[in-house]
């Protein structure tokens, strides 16, 4: 009879021990720390996940304006421009204002004309020899690369090869059609 009672107690002890272990595993210190770790890592990763932070709302100032209006930075020929528009400084889209001369070197960008779907080479010449004009300033600089990529950077005063190196404004001259072959 005593043996039977012993065996029964041993089984009860074992079961109690197992249950205690299970509860400890679920709610123990280590489990708490691992959950905390998950939370910390998760909250670090969450901000970089790609989701719509505008919650579906569009913002008016991000809307593209007219790609055919040379008075705005959205004009298609200005796609890789970095400078002040000469047509807002007494010049035109392609000619320097009186008293300024075109830079001898320039930045050439490739812009798609939305009217015919073709890509064009556009030379952005700075106009030099006069104080900087404070007209419309555009920095579109498509396909530009940072300054350490020599020759691929556009945030440069292209008047550097002229006798008078003062930067005034920038024109956008079509120089050819891009060979996309
Ligand atoms: N190409 C326009 C410009 C002039 C001076 C400095 C930066 C950019």
Backbone and ligand atoms as CSV (ligand in chain L), in Angstrom:
chain,resi,resn,atom,element,x,y,z
A,1,UNK,N,N,0.828,-1.206,0.000
A,1,UNK,CA,C,0.000,0.000,0.000
A,1,UNK,C,C,0.864,1.259,0.000
A,2,UNK,N,N,1.932,1.216,0.839
A,2,UNK,CA,C,2.862,2.345,0.887
A,2,UNK,C,C,3.558,2.564,-0.441
A,3,UNK,N,N,3.895,1.435,-1.091
A,3,UNK,CA,C,4.583,1.532,-2.386
A,3,UNK,C,C,3.691,2.218,-3.428
A,4,UNK,N,N,2.428,1.818,-3.412
A,4,UNK,CA,C,1.460,2.395,-4.350
A,4,UNK,C,C,1.330,3.900,-4.130
A,5,UNK,N,N,1.266,4.255,-2.826
A,5,UNK,CA,C,1.164,5.676,-2.480
A,5,UNK,C,C,2.413,6.434,-2.931
A,6,UNK,N,N,3.580,5.815,-2.738
A,6,UNK,CA,C,4.854,6.442,-3.174
A,6,UNK,C,C,4.863,6.692,-4.675
A,7,UNK,N,N,4.455,5.622,-5.411
A,7,UNK,CA,C,4.457,5.738,-6.867
A,7,UNK,C,C,3.530,6.862,-7.328
A,8,UNK,N,N,2.347,6.905,-6.672
A,8,UNK,CA,C,1.374,7.953,-7.011
A,8,UNK,C,C,1.937,9.343,-6.738
A,9,UNK,N,N,2.584,9.511,-5.585
A,9,UNK,CA,C,3.176,10.808,-5.212
A,9,UNK,C,C,4.265,11.203,-6.203
A,10,UNK,N,N,5.077,10.186,-6.588
A,10,UNK,CA,C,6.171,10.483,-7.539
A,10,UNK,C,C,5.605,11.003,-8.864
A,11,UNK,N,N,4.522,10.328,-9.342
A,11,UNK,CA,C,3.914,10.774,-10.607
A,11,UNK,C,C,3.342,12.177,-10.485
A,12,UNK,N,N,2.697,12.429,-9.333
A,12,UNK,CA,C,2.132,13.771,-9.102
A,12,UNK,C,C,3.240,14.818,-9.067
A,13,UNK,N,N,4.357,14.478,-8.382
A,13,UNK,CA,C,5.507,15.400,-8.310
A,13,UNK,C,C,6.024,15.729,-9.704
A,14,UNK,N,N,6.185,14.634,-10.495
A,14,UNK,CA,C,6.730,14.815,-11.850
A,14,UNK,C,C,5.844,15.754,-12.675
A,15,UNK,N,N,4.508,15.457,-12.575
A,15,UNK,CA,C,3.582,16.266,-13.366
A,15,UNK,C,C,3.637,17.732,-12.924
A,16,UNK,N,N,3.701,17.934,-11.609
A,16,UNK,CA,C,3.771,19.310,-11.089
A,16,UNK,C,C,5.046,20.001,-11.565
A,17,UNK,N,N,6.149,19.227,-11.520
A,17,UNK,CA,C,7.434,19.790,-11.956
A,17,UNK,C,C,7.378,20.195,-13.439
A,18,UNK,N,N,6.794,19.281,-14.263
A,18,UNK,CA,C,6.692,19.587,-15.699
A,18,UNK,C,C,5.870,20.837,-15.955
A,19,UNK,N,N,4.745,20.919,-15.230
A,19,UNK,CA,C,3.879,22.089,-15.424
A,19,UNK,C,C,4.604,23.363,-15.022
A,20,UNK,N,N,5.344,23.304,-13.896
A,20,UNK,CA,C,6.087,24.486,-13.437
A,20,UNK,C,C,7.133,24.903,-14.463
A,21,UNK,N,N,7.819,23.900,-15.027
A,21,UNK,CA,C,8.833,24.213,-16.051
A,21,UNK,C,C,8.208,24.894,-17.261
A,22,UNK,N,N,7.054,24.343,-17.700
A,22,UNK,CA,C,6.392,24.931,-18.875
A,22,UNK,C,C,6.025,26.394,-18.622
A,23,UNK,N,N,5.456,26.641,-17.435
A,23,UNK,CA,C,5.056,28.026,-17.102
A,23,UNK,C,C,6.297,28.915,-17.057
A,24,UNK,N,N,7.387,28.383,-16.456
A,24,UNK,CA,C,8.614,29.177,-16.341
A,24,UNK,C,C,9.194,29.497,-17.722
A,25,UNK,N,N,9.092,28.490,-18.646
A,25,UNK,CA,C,9.622,28.720,-19.996
A,25,UNK,C,C,8.840,29.802,-20.722
A,26,UNK,N,N,7.524,29.765,-20.506
A,26,UNK,CA,C,6.690,30.749,-21.204
A,26,UNK,C,C,6.872,32.144,-20.635
A,27,UNK,N,N,6.961,32.228,-19.319
A,27,UNK,CA,C,6.954,33.555,-18.692
A,27,UNK,C,C,8.239,33.887,-17.946
A,28,UNK,N,N,9.263,33.155,-18.215
A,28,UNK,CA,C,10.494,33.351,-17.454
A,28,UNK,C,C,11.274,34.582,-17.888
A,29,UNK,N,N,12.406,34.839,-17.219
A,29,UNK,CA,C,13.223,36.011,-17.491
A,29,UNK,C,C,13.771,35.999,-18.924
A,30,UNK,N,N,14.242,34.802,-19.324
A,30,UNK,CA,C,14.839,34.711,-20.655
A,30,UNK,C,C,13.815,35.018,-21.738
A,31,UNK,N,N,12.612,34.428,-21.537
A,31,UNK,CA,C,11.559,34.673,-22.516
A,31,UNK,C,C,11.222,36.160,-22.565
A,32,UNK,N,N,11.216,36.803,-21.397
A,32,UNK,CA,C,10.921,38.236,-21.335
A,32,UNK,C,C,11.984,39.028,-22.102
A,33,UNK,N,N,13.257,38.637,-21.869
A,33,UNK,CA,C,14.356,39.359,-22.537
A,33,UNK,C,C,14.295,39.151,-24.045
A,34,UNK,N,N,13.976,37.900,-24.465
A,34,UNK,CA,C,13.942,37.673,-25.908
A,34,UNK,C,C,12.796,38.454,-26.542
A,35,UNK,N,N,11.658,38.566,-25.807
A,35,UNK,CA,C,10.541,39.343,-26.365
A,35,UNK,C,C,10.918,40.815,-26.445
A,36,UNK,N,N,11.630,41.289,-25.422
A,36,UNK,CA,C,12.068,42.687,-25.402
A,36,UNK,C,C,13.017,42.953,-26.574
A,37,UNK,N,N,13.925,41.983,-26.801
A,37,UNK,CA,C,14.863,42.094,-27.930
A,37,UNK,C,C,14.126,42.200,-29.243
A,38,UNK,N,N,13.105,41.338,-29.409
A,38,UNK,CA,C,12.306,41.364,-30.644
A,38,UNK,C,C,11.666,42.726,-30.847
A,39,UNK,N,N,11.147,43.274,-29.740
A,39,UNK,CA,C,10.476,44.580,-29.800
A,39,UNK,C,C,11.457,45.670,-30.227
A,40,UNK,N,N,12.666,45.630,-29.620
A,40,UNK,CA,C,13.674,46.664,-29.923
A,40,UNK,C,C,14.097,46.576,-31.387
A,41,UNK,N,N,14.415,45.334,-31.849
A,41,UNK,CA,C,14.835,45.158,-33.245
A,41,UNK,C,C,13.695,45.530,-34.181
A,42,UNK,N,N,12.490,45.084,-33.849
A,42,UNK,CA,C,11.315,45.361,-34.683
A,42,UNK,C,C,11.061,46.844,-34.826
A,43,UNK,N,N,11.167,47.587,-33.699
A,43,UNK,CA,C,10.886,49.028,-33.783
A,43,UNK,C,C,11.994,49.759,-34.520
A,44,UNK,N,N,13.186,49.147,-34.605
A,44,UNK,CA,C,14.268,49.745,-35.391
A,44,UNK,C,C,14.052,49.535,-36.878
A,45,UNK,N,N,13.503,48.380,-37.240
A,45,UNK,CA,C,13.334,48.037,-38.650
A,45,UNK,C,C,12.078,48.687,-39.235
A,46,UNK,N,N,11.056,48.835,-38.381
A,46,UNK,CA,C,9.763,49.335,-38.849
A,46,UNK,C,C,9.839,50.637,-39.651
A,47,UNK,N,N,10.587,51.659,-39.175
A,47,UNK,CA,C,10.607,52.918,-39.930
A,47,UNK,C,C,11.188,52.812,-41.323
A,48,UNK,N,N,12.025,51.772,-41.594
A,48,UNK,CA,C,12.607,51.681,-42.938
A,48,UNK,C,C,11.768,50.816,-43.873
A,49,UNK,N,N,10.719,50.187,-43.348
A,49,UNK,CA,C,9.890,49.372,-44.223
A,49,UNK,C,C,9.093,50.275,-45.159
A,50,UNK,N,N,8.964,49.822,-46.430
A,50,UNK,CA,C,8.268,50.687,-47.393
A,50,UNK,C,C,6.753,50.625,-47.221
A,51,UNK,N,N,6.191,51.599,-46.571
A,51,UNK,CA,C,4.735,51.688,-46.547
A,51,UNK,C,C,4.329,53.133,-46.739
A,52,UNK,N,N,3.105,53.337,-47.100
A,52,UNK,CA,C,2.611,54.666,-47.452
A,52,UNK,C,C,2.451,55.525,-46.203
A,53,UNK,N,N,3.418,56.406,-45.975
A,53,UNK,CA,C,3.366,57.259,-44.790
A,53,UNK,C,C,2.384,58.412,-44.955
A,54,UNK,N,N,1.900,58.617,-46.181
A,54,UNK,CA,C,0.910,59.682,-46.398
A,54,UNK,C,C,-0.511,59.148,-46.237
A,55,UNK,N,N,-0.607,57.834,-45.957
A,55,UNK,CA,C,-1.901,57.183,-45.784
A,55,UNK,C,C,-2.838,57.488,-46.948
A,56,UNK,N,N,-2.250,57.389,-48.168
A,56,UNK,CA,C,-3.062,57.537,-49.371
A,56,UNK,C,C,-3.338,58.967,-49.780
A,57,UNK,N,N,-2.867,59.946,-49.005
A,57,UNK,CA,C,-3.160,61.338,-49.355
A,57,UNK,C,C,-2.088,61.874,-50.303
A,58,UNK,N,N,-2.503,62.626,-51.310
A,58,UNK,CA,C,-1.548,63.243,-52.239
A,58,UNK,C,C,-1.323,64.685,-51.799
A,59,UNK,N,N,-0.113,65.175,-52.035
A,59,UNK,CA,C,0.175,66.554,-51.653
A,59,UNK,C,C,0.320,67.424,-52.877
A,60,UNK,N,N,-0.370,68.572,-52.852
A,60,UNK,CA,C,-0.441,69.437,-54.025
A,60,UNK,C,C,0.940,69.912,-54.470
A,61,UNK,N,N,1.854,70.253,-53.501
A,61,UNK,CA,C,3.127,70.827,-53.914
A,61,UNK,C,C,4.067,69.793,-54.528
A,62,UNK,N,N,3.696,68.495,-54.470
A,62,UNK,CA,C,4.522,67.480,-55.118
A,62,UNK,C,C,4.066,67.222,-56.552
A,63,UNK,N,N,2.948,67.829,-56.921
A,63,UNK,CA,C,2.432,67.603,-58.264
A,63,UNK,C,C,3.334,68.273,-59.288
A,64,UNK,N,N,3.563,67.560,-60.395
A,64,UNK,CA,C,4.368,68.131,-61.480
A,64,UNK,C,C,3.567,69.219,-62.168
A,65,UNK,N,N,4.259,70.309,-62.497
A,65,UNK,CA,C,3.568,71.367,-63.236
A,65,UNK,C,C,3.696,71.068,-64.724
A,66,UNK,N,N,3.546,72.104,-65.537
A,66,UNK,CA,C,3.517,71.914,-66.977
A,66,UNK,C,C,4.911,71.590,-67.538
A,67,UNK,N,N,5.103,70.410,-68.173
A,67,UNK,CA,C,6.425,70.071,-68.710
A,67,UNK,C,C,6.773,70.875,-69.967
A,68,UNK,N,N,5.822,71.709,-70.421
A,68,UNK,CA,C,6.081,72.518,-71.624
A,68,UNK,C,C,6.204,74.001,-71.310
A,69,UNK,N,N,6.316,74.343,-70.030
A,69,UNK,CA,C,6.420,75.760,-69.652
A,69,UNK,C,C,7.861,76.081,-69.242
A,70,UNK,N,N,8.624,76.779,-70.125
A,70,UNK,CA,C,10.041,77.055,-69.825
A,70,UNK,C,C,10.236,77.988,-68.630
A,71,UNK,N,N,9.144,78.505,-68.066
A,71,UNK,CA,C,9.284,79.408,-66.916
A,71,UNK,C,C,9.341,78.630,-65.596
A,72,UNK,N,N,9.074,77.317,-65.621
A,72,UNK,CA,C,9.121,76.533,-64.374
A,72,UNK,C,C,10.197,75.440,-64.463
A,73,UNK,N,N,10.615,74.980,-63.307
A,73,UNK,CA,C,11.664,73.944,-63.255
A,73,UNK,C,C,11.175,72.613,-63.829
A,74,UNK,N,N,9.866,72.451,-64.017
A,74,UNK,CA,C,9.332,71.188,-64.540
A,74,UNK,C,C,9.382,71.105,-66.065
A,75,UNK,N,N,9.855,72.158,-66.705
A,75,UNK,CA,C,9.995,72.116,-68.168
A,75,UNK,C,C,10.924,70.946,-68.509
A,76,UNK,N,N,10.547,70.153,-69.515
A,76,UNK,CA,C,11.244,68.882,-69.766
A,76,UNK,C,C,12.732,69.062,-70.065
A,77,UNK,N,N,13.095,70.199,-70.713
A,77,UNK,CA,C,14.512,70.395,-71.062
A,77,UNK,C,C,15.384,70.686,-69.838
A,78,UNK,N,N,14.758,70.977,-68.710
A,78,UNK,CA,C,15.528,71.315,-67.504
A,78,UNK,C,C,15.811,70.087,-66.641
A,79,UNK,N,N,15.652,68.877,-67.192
A,79,UNK,CA,C,15.692,67.670,-66.350
A,79,UNK,C,C,17.006,67.489,-65.593
A,80,UNK,N,N,18.103,68.037,-66.116
A,80,UNK,CA,C,19.394,67.819,-65.425
A,80,UNK,C,C,20.077,69.153,-65.119
A,81,UNK,N,N,19.273,70.169,-64.899
A,81,UNK,CA,C,19.813,71.523,-64.709
A,81,UNK,C,C,20.115,71.811,-63.234
A,82,UNK,N,N,21.151,72.598,-63.023
A,82,UNK,CA,C,21.456,73.076,-61.664
A,82,UNK,C,C,21.858,74.548,-61.799
A,83,UNK,N,N,20.912,75.439,-61.581
A,83,UNK,CA,C,21.240,76.865,-61.723
A,83,UNK,C,C,20.000,77.740,-61.779
A,84,UNK,N,N,20.220,79.005,-62.102
A,84,UNK,CA,C,19.119,79.973,-62.201
A,84,UNK,C,C,18.726,80.152,-63.668
A,85,UNK,N,N,17.428,80.154,-63.920
A,85,UNK,CA,C,16.958,80.224,-65.312
A,85,UNK,C,C,17.247,81.589,-65.925
A,86,UNK,N,N,17.939,81.583,-67.088
A,86,UNK,CA,C,18.277,82.849,-67.750
A,86,UNK,C,C,17.040,83.558,-68.285
A,87,UNK,N,N,15.995,82.781,-68.635
A,87,UNK,CA,C,14.792,83.459,-69.145
A,87,UNK,C,C,14.041,84.202,-68.044
A,88,UNK,N,N,14.536,84.092,-66.828
A,88,UNK,CA,C,13.969,84.871,-65.719
A,88,UNK,C,C,14.968,85.966,-65.308
A,89,UNK,N,N,16.003,86.160,-66.154
A,89,UNK,CA,C,17.072,87.113,-65.810
A,89,UNK,C,C,17.369,88.045,-66.982
A,90,UNK,N,N,16.408,88.204,-67.876
A,90,UNK,CA,C,16.602,89.103,-69.010
A,90,UNK,C,C,17.130,88.408,-70.253
A,91,UNK,N,N,17.350,87.093,-70.191
A,91,UNK,CA,C,17.777,86.331,-71.368
A,91,UNK,C,C,16.618,85.484,-71.866
A,92,UNK,N,N,16.944,84.432,-72.610
A,92,UNK,CA,C,15.886,83.514,-73.057
A,92,UNK,C,C,16.292,82.092,-72.652
A,93,UNK,N,N,15.502,81.137,-73.127
A,93,UNK,CA,C,15.785,79.722,-72.851
A,93,UNK,C,C,17.176,79.330,-73.360
A,94,UNK,N,N,17.578,79.949,-74.501
A,94,UNK,CA,C,18.822,79.525,-75.148
A,94,UNK,C,C,19.866,80.640,-75.277
A,95,UNK,N,N,19.548,81.853,-74.840
A,95,UNK,CA,C,20.562,82.917,-74.980
A,95,UNK,C,C,20.751,83.679,-73.678
A,96,UNK,N,N,22.017,84.076,-73.479
A,96,UNK,CA,C,22.372,84.777,-72.235
A,96,UNK,C,C,21.803,86.191,-72.231
A,97,UNK,N,N,21.550,86.729,-71.042
A,97,UNK,CA,C,21.090,88.121,-70.954
A,97,UNK,C,C,22.179,89.064,-71.474
A,98,UNK,N,N,21.831,90.272,-71.954
A,98,UNK,CA,C,22.822,91.221,-72.429
A,98,UNK,C,C,23.911,91.449,-71.382
A,99,UNK,N,N,25.155,91.469,-71.845
A,99,UNK,CA,C,26.279,91.725,-70.942
A,99,UNK,C,C,26.873,90.458,-70.337
A,100,UNK,N,N,26.233,89.299,-70.547
A,100,UNK,CA,C,26.788,88.027,-70.039
A,100,UNK,C,C,27.188,87.170,-71.231
A,101,UNK,N,N,28.238,86.370,-71.080
A,101,UNK,CA,C,28.654,85.500,-72.205
A,101,UNK,C,C,28.538,84.033,-71.799
A,102,UNK,N,N,28.239,83.195,-72.807
A,102,UNK,CA,C,28.027,81.759,-72.548
A,102,UNK,C,C,29.329,81.091,-72.121
A,103,UNK,N,N,29.220,80.128,-71.199
A,103,UNK,CA,C,30.413,79.414,-70.730
A,103,UNK,C,C,31.012,78.580,-71.858
A,104,UNK,N,N,32.351,78.443,-71.813
A,104,UNK,CA,C,33.040,77.669,-72.862
A,104,UNK,C,C,32.867,76.171,-72.624
A,105,UNK,N,N,32.672,75.779,-71.378
A,105,UNK,CA,C,32.388,74.368,-71.080
A,105,UNK,C,C,30.982,74.288,-70.498
A,106,UNK,N,N,30.381,73.100,-70.547
A,106,UNK,CA,C,28.999,72.979,-70.056
A,106,UNK,C,C,28.736,71.560,-69.564
A,107,UNK,N,N,27.575,71.429,-68.963
A,107,UNK,CA,C,27.096,70.123,-68.509
A,107,UNK,C,C,26.064,69.658,-69.515
A,108,UNK,N,N,26.178,68.426,-70.004
A,108,UNK,CA,C,25.184,67.929,-70.964
A,108,UNK,C,C,24.344,66.831,-70.313
A,109,UNK,N,N,23.029,67.054,-70.344
A,109,UNK,CA,C,22.113,66.069,-69.768
A,109,UNK,C,C,21.300,65.395,-70.869
A,110,UNK,N,N,20.629,64.304,-70.518
A,110,UNK,CA,C,19.721,63.644,-71.463
A,110,UNK,C,C,18.310,63.741,-70.901
A,111,UNK,N,N,17.433,64.401,-71.663
A,111,UNK,CA,C,16.058,64.599,-71.183
A,111,UNK,C,C,15.058,64.005,-72.169
A,112,UNK,N,N,14.024,63.376,-71.621
A,112,UNK,CA,C,12.961,62.834,-72.482
A,112,UNK,C,C,11.922,63.919,-72.755
A,113,UNK,N,N,11.645,64.103,-74.044
A,113,UNK,CA,C,10.602,65.060,-74.441
A,113,UNK,C,C,9.256,64.338,-74.365
A,114,UNK,N,N,8.377,64.744,-73.453
A,114,UNK,CA,C,7.107,64.017,-73.293
A,114,UNK,C,C,6.195,64.161,-74.505
A,115,UNK,N,N,6.520,65.115,-75.393
A,115,UNK,CA,C,5.662,65.340,-76.561
A,115,UNK,C,C,5.896,64.323,-77.680
A,116,UNK,N,N,7.144,63.816,-77.770
A,116,UNK,CA,C,7.390,62.805,-78.804
A,116,UNK,C,C,8.019,61.523,-78.235
A,117,UNK,N,N,8.261,61.492,-76.913
A,117,UNK,CA,C,8.804,60.292,-76.266
A,117,UNK,C,C,10.270,60.038,-76.574
A,118,UNK,N,N,10.939,61.010,-77.229
A,118,UNK,CA,C,12.358,60.806,-77.596
A,118,UNK,C,C,13.273,61.456,-76.567
A,119,UNK,N,N,14.512,60.944,-76.498
A,119,UNK,CA,C,15.504,61.512,-75.572
A,119,UNK,C,C,16.412,62.489,-76.312
A,120,UNK,N,N,16.637,63.638,-75.699
A,120,UNK,CA,C,17.459,64.685,-76.327
A,120,UNK,C,C,18.648,65.042,-75.439
A,121,UNK,N,N,19.750,65.419,-76.106
A,121,UNK,CA,C,20.913,65.924,-75.373
A,121,UNK,C,C,20.726,67.419,-75.182
A,122,UNK,N,N,20.851,67.856,-73.933
A,122,UNK,CA,C,20.651,69.272,-73.616
A,122,UNK,C,C,21.925,69.802,-72.968
A,123,UNK,N,N,22.455,70.888,-73.548
A,123,UNK,CA,C,23.666,71.498,-72.989
A,123,UNK,C,C,23.252,72.636,-72.049
A,124,UNK,N,N,23.682,72.514,-70.795
A,124,UNK,CA,C,23.390,73.571,-69.822
A,124,UNK,C,C,24.618,74.456,-69.721
A,125,UNK,N,N,24.586,75.565,-70.453
A,125,UNK,CA,C,25.699,76.528,-70.401
A,125,UNK,C,C,25.394,77.586,-69.355
A,126,UNK,N,N,26.390,77.881,-68.555
A,126,UNK,CA,C,26.229,79.000,-67.629
A,126,UNK,C,C,26.519,80.285,-68.383
A,127,UNK,N,N,25.866,81.357,-67.983
A,127,UNK,CA,C,26.149,82.673,-68.561
A,127,UNK,C,C,27.018,83.417,-67.555
A,128,UNK,N,N,28.112,83.984,-68.064
A,128,UNK,CA,C,29.183,84.445,-67.172
A,128,UNK,C,C,29.452,85.943,-67.310
A,129,UNK,N,N,30.129,86.458,-66.290
A,129,UNK,CA,C,30.641,87.822,-66.365
A,129,UNK,C,C,29.751,88.860,-65.732
A,130,UNK,N,N,28.686,88.425,-65.086
A,130,UNK,CA,C,27.811,89.365,-64.371
A,130,UNK,C,C,27.514,88.764,-62.998
A,131,UNK,N,N,27.090,89.609,-62.083
A,131,UNK,CA,C,26.754,89.113,-60.742
A,131,UNK,C,C,25.617,88.094,-60.832
A,132,UNK,N,N,25.544,87.205,-59.883
A,132,UNK,CA,C,24.533,86.144,-59.929
A,132,UNK,C,C,23.126,86.735,-59.986
A,133,UNK,N,N,22.336,86.180,-60.908
A,133,UNK,CA,C,20.949,86.620,-61.041
A,133,UNK,C,C,20.103,85.820,-60.058
A,134,UNK,N,N,19.175,86.488,-59.412
A,134,UNK,CA,C,18.361,85.786,-58.418
A,134,UNK,C,C,17.005,85.357,-58.965
A,135,UNK,N,N,16.987,84.932,-60.227
A,135,UNK,CA,C,15.727,84.449,-60.815
A,135,UNK,C,C,15.406,83.042,-60.322
A,136,UNK,N,N,14.464,82.413,-61.010
A,136,UNK,CA,C,14.042,81.054,-60.614
A,136,UNK,C,C,15.245,80.114,-60.570
A,137,UNK,N,N,15.392,79.428,-59.444
A,137,UNK,CA,C,16.515,78.508,-59.281
A,137,UNK,C,C,16.008,77.061,-59.380
A,138,UNK,N,N,16.657,76.263,-60.209
A,138,UNK,CA,C,16.227,74.865,-60.396
A,138,UNK,C,C,17.384,73.908,-60.124
A,139,UNK,N,N,17.098,72.854,-59.383
A,139,UNK,CA,C,18.097,71.790,-59.190
A,139,UNK,C,C,17.389,70.464,-59.469
A,140,UNK,N,N,17.368,70.092,-60.733
A,140,UNK,CA,C,16.726,68.817,-61.086
A,140,UNK,C,C,17.799,67.729,-61.176
A,141,UNK,N,N,18.874,68.035,-61.894
A,141,UNK,CA,C,20.088,67.206,-61.893
A,141,UNK,C,C,19.855,65.710,-62.050
A,142,UNK,N,N,18.989,65.319,-62.977
A,142,UNK,CA,C,18.781,63.880,-63.231
A,142,UNK,C,C,20.083,63.213,-63.661
A,143,UNK,N,N,20.326,62.037,-63.142
A,143,UNK,CA,C,21.515,61.223,-63.443
A,143,UNK,C,C,22.831,61.850,-62.997
A,144,UNK,N,N,22.753,62.935,-62.232
A,144,UNK,CA,C,23.977,63.509,-61.691
A,144,UNK,C,C,24.506,62.575,-60.597
A,145,UNK,N,N,25.809,62.629,-60.325
A,145,UNK,CA,C,26.387,61.815,-59.269
A,145,UNK,C,C,27.094,62.730,-58.279
A,146,UNK,N,N,27.375,62.249,-57.059
A,146,UNK,CA,C,28.009,63.116,-56.061
A,146,UNK,C,C,29.364,63.654,-56.515
A,147,UNK,N,N,29.840,64.705,-55.806
A,147,UNK,CA,C,31.047,65.414,-56.206
A,147,UNK,C,C,32.279,64.544,-56.362
A,148,UNK,N,N,32.369,63.456,-55.580
A,148,UNK,CA,C,33.573,62.630,-55.683
A,148,UNK,C,C,33.606,61.812,-56.964
A,149,UNK,N,N,32.472,61.735,-57.704
A,149,UNK,CA,C,32.481,61.084,-59.024
A,149,UNK,C,C,32.825,62.156,-60.058
A,150,UNK,N,N,34.109,62.423,-60.204
A,150,UNK,CA,C,34.572,63.498,-61.087
A,150,UNK,C,C,33.963,63.359,-62.481
A,151,UNK,N,N,33.490,64.443,-63.018
A,151,UNK,CA,C,32.936,64.425,-64.364
A,151,UNK,C,C,31.463,64.083,-64.402
A,152,UNK,N,N,30.899,63.625,-63.291
A,152,UNK,CA,C,29.479,63.269,-63.272
A,152,UNK,C,C,28.699,64.178,-62.322
A,153,UNK,N,N,29.342,65.250,-61.910
A,153,UNK,CA,C,28.749,66.153,-60.932
A,153,UNK,C,C,28.397,67.476,-61.606
A,154,UNK,N,N,27.221,68.013,-61.302
A,154,UNK,CA,C,26.720,69.196,-62.015
A,154,UNK,C,C,26.686,70.450,-61.157
A,155,UNK,N,N,26.972,70.341,-59.883
A,155,UNK,CA,C,26.904,71.518,-59.007
A,155,UNK,C,C,28.221,72.295,-59.131
A,156,UNK,N,N,28.465,72.792,-60.342
A,156,UNK,CA,C,29.763,73.377,-60.690
A,156,UNK,C,C,29.546,74.677,-61.456
A,157,UNK,N,N,30.430,75.628,-61.227
A,157,UNK,CA,C,30.394,76.874,-61.984
A,157,UNK,C,C,31.093,76.643,-63.329
A,158,UNK,N,N,30.286,76.517,-64.394
A,158,UNK,CA,C,30.865,76.204,-65.714
A,158,UNK,C,C,31.528,77.425,-66.345
A,159,UNK,N,N,31.537,78.552,-65.646
A,159,UNK,CA,C,32.232,79.751,-66.143
A,159,UNK,C,C,33.732,79.649,-65.892
A,160,UNK,N,N,34.163,78.547,-65.299
A,160,UNK,CA,C,35.569,78.449,-64.875
A,160,UNK,C,C,36.572,78.570,-66.023
A,161,UNK,N,N,36.143,78.275,-67.265
A,161,UNK,CA,C,37.077,78.373,-68.392
A,161,UNK,C,C,36.989,79.727,-69.094
A,162,UNK,N,N,36.086,80.571,-68.643
A,162,UNK,CA,C,35.938,81.889,-69.276
A,162,UNK,C,C,36.867,82.901,-68.613
A,163,UNK,N,N,37.111,83.999,-69.300
A,163,UNK,CA,C,37.960,85.034,-68.718
A,163,UNK,C,C,37.264,85.619,-67.483
A,164,UNK,N,N,35.990,85.895,-67.662
A,164,UNK,CA,C,35.218,86.418,-66.537
A,164,UNK,C,C,34.424,85.258,-65.924
A,165,UNK,N,N,34.810,84.849,-64.739
A,165,UNK,CA,C,34.271,83.592,-64.199
A,165,UNK,C,C,33.021,83.757,-63.331
A,166,UNK,N,N,32.533,84.969,-63.190
A,166,UNK,CA,C,31.354,85.179,-62.334
A,166,UNK,C,C,30.119,84.520,-62.930
A,167,UNK,N,N,29.412,83.751,-62.133
A,167,UNK,CA,C,28.219,83.038,-62.619
A,167,UNK,C,C,26.986,83.935,-62.559
A,168,UNK,N,N,26.234,83.963,-63.668
A,168,UNK,CA,C,25.018,84.778,-63.713
A,168,UNK,C,C,23.754,83.899,-63.745
A,169,UNK,N,N,23.640,83.059,-64.779
A,169,UNK,CA,C,22.454,82.188,-64.890
A,169,UNK,C,C,22.764,81.040,-65.868
A,170,UNK,N,N,21.781,80.202,-66.145
A,170,UNK,CA,C,22.016,79.009,-66.982
A,170,UNK,C,C,20.984,78.915,-68.109
A,171,UNK,N,N,21.463,78.564,-69.310
A,171,UNK,CA,C,20.545,78.327,-70.431
A,171,UNK,C,C,20.507,76.824,-70.747
A,172,UNK,N,N,19.482,76.426,-71.489
A,172,UNK,CA,C,19.331,74.991,-71.838
A,172,UNK,C,C,19.206,74.872,-73.352
A,173,UNK,N,N,20.289,74.443,-74.015
A,173,UNK,CA,C,20.320,74.416,-75.491
A,173,UNK,C,C,20.260,72.976,-75.986
A,174,UNK,N,N,19.336,72.698,-76.914
A,174,UNK,CA,C,19.270,71.348,-77.488
A,174,UNK,C,C,20.464,71.134,-78.397
A,175,UNK,N,N,21.217,70.058,-78.189
A,175,UNK,CA,C,22.393,69.824,-79.033
A,175,UNK,C,C,22.281,68.535,-79.861
A,176,UNK,N,N,21.262,67.767,-79.649
A,176,UNK,CA,C,21.146,66.553,-80.458
A,176,UNK,C,C,20.107,65.603,-79.887
A,177,UNK,N,N,19.960,64.514,-80.594
A,177,UNK,CA,C,19.013,63.489,-80.136
A,177,UNK,C,C,19.858,62.320,-79.599
A,178,UNK,N,N,19.442,61.765,-78.493
A,178,UNK,CA,C,20.247,60.715,-77.857
A,178,UNK,C,C,20.138,59.418,-78.659
A,179,UNK,N,N,21.292,58.739,-78.784
A,179,UNK,CA,C,21.332,57.450,-79.455
A,179,UNK,C,C,21.126,56.382,-78.395
A,180,UNK,N,N,19.930,55.822,-78.340
A,180,UNK,CA,C,19.609,54.874,-77.263
A,180,UNK,C,C,19.986,53.430,-77.605
A,181,UNK,N,N,20.697,53.261,-78.728
A,181,UNK,CA,C,21.004,51.890,-79.171
A,181,UNK,C,C,21.950,51.190,-78.209
L,1,LIG,N1,N,26.098,75.634,-62.966
L,1,LIG,C1,C,25.528,76.520,-62.046
L,1,LIG,C2,C,26.350,76.727,-60.818
L,1,LIG,C3,C,27.126,77.855,-60.703
L,1,LIG,C4,C,27.899,78.052,-59.587
L,1,LIG,C5,C,27.907,77.095,-58.591
L,1,LIG,C6,C,27.120,75.965,-58.718
L,1,LIG,C7,C,26.345,75.774,-59.843
